Amino acid sequence: MPNYNIVVDLTERRLYLKDGDQIVASYPVGIGKLATQTPNGQFTIINKQPNPGGPFGAFWMGLSKPHYGIHGTNDPSSIGQLVSHGCIRMHNKDVLELQEKVSIGTPVTIQS
């Protein structure tokens, strides 16, 4: 059984899905702008919601830091940019692929 964890590298603007220490997938992400930066730290996924609507795209995964999450987007051109209010934005196809592999309780490390 996989032992998944997520690492978000803010400098690289990439999200890595790891099984233990092995990277099994890598995705480009959009992150918080200077005024509303994505927080560094250790979090966990606390909820998952398909089709949350609006700017959150096809899927939402809430983090243990309130009001922050990993989600899709209705603006694919924002991926790779400093654009969000601190959330991790992914292409809808990527967030749908990721959410199939991770469950509530999956650790998420955000680092610069």
N, C-alpha and C positions, 0 to 999 in steps of 0.2 A: 504494500500500500504506500502511495507517495506521501512524503512529508513536506508538503508545499509551504513556502513562505514567499512573500513579495518584497522586493527591494526596489525603491524608487530613487534613482540617481538624478537629483535636480540639476547638477552641472551638465550631465549628458542629455537631460530631458528624455530619459528612458525608464521604462518599468521592466524589471526582470522577474520572471517567475522561476523560482528555484525549487528543486527537490533536494532537500538537505543543502549541500554546498554546490550542487550541479545546476547550472543555468539550463532550463528546458525551453524557455521562450523569452523573447525580448520584443518590446513594443515602444514606439515613439509616443510621447505624451506632451500635453500642454500643461503648464503649471502656473502658479500664482504670479501676478504682476508685483512690481516692487512695493506698492502700497498695501497689497494683500498677499503676502508671500505664503507659499506652502510651508507648513511647519515641519521642522526636523524632529525626529524622535521615533519611538517604538509604539505602534498602535496595533489594533486588531480589527478585523472586519466584524461588525456587530449586527448588520442587517443587509438584506439583498432585496431589490425590488425591480421587476421588469417594467419597462415602459413608464418611467416616472413622469414623463411629459416635459414640455418646455426645453430649456437648454441642456437638460441632462441626458438627452439621447435615448438609446435603446435600453440602458440598464444603469442602476445605481447600486453601489456597495458602500454603505456607510461605515466610517471609521469610528474607533472608540473616542476620538476627539470630536465633540459635538459640532455639527454643521460642516464637517469635512468628509469627503468621500472620493471614491474612484468611480467615474461615470463616463458614459458616452457623450456625444455632442451633436447638436444640430448645425454646427459650424466646423466642418472638417478642416478648413484652412487654418484653424486655430491650433491644430496639433503641432507641437514643436515650438510654440511661442509662449511668451510670458503674458498670459491673458486672463486667467481665472481669478476668482476671489479666494484662492488657496486650495481648491480641489485639484485632483489629478484627472485631466481630461484625456480620453482615448477615442480612437476611431470606433464607431459602433460595432463593426465586425470584430475588432480586437477585444472590446469589453465583453461581448457575448461569448467569445472563445474563452477568455480568462474566467468568467463567472462560472462556466461549466466545470472548471478544474478546482476552484477554491470554494471553501465552505465558510460559514460563520465560525469565527474563532481563528481563522488564518492570520498569522502574524504579518504585519506590514512595517518595514523599516523605511523611513524617509531620511535621506542624507544628501548633503551637498558635496 
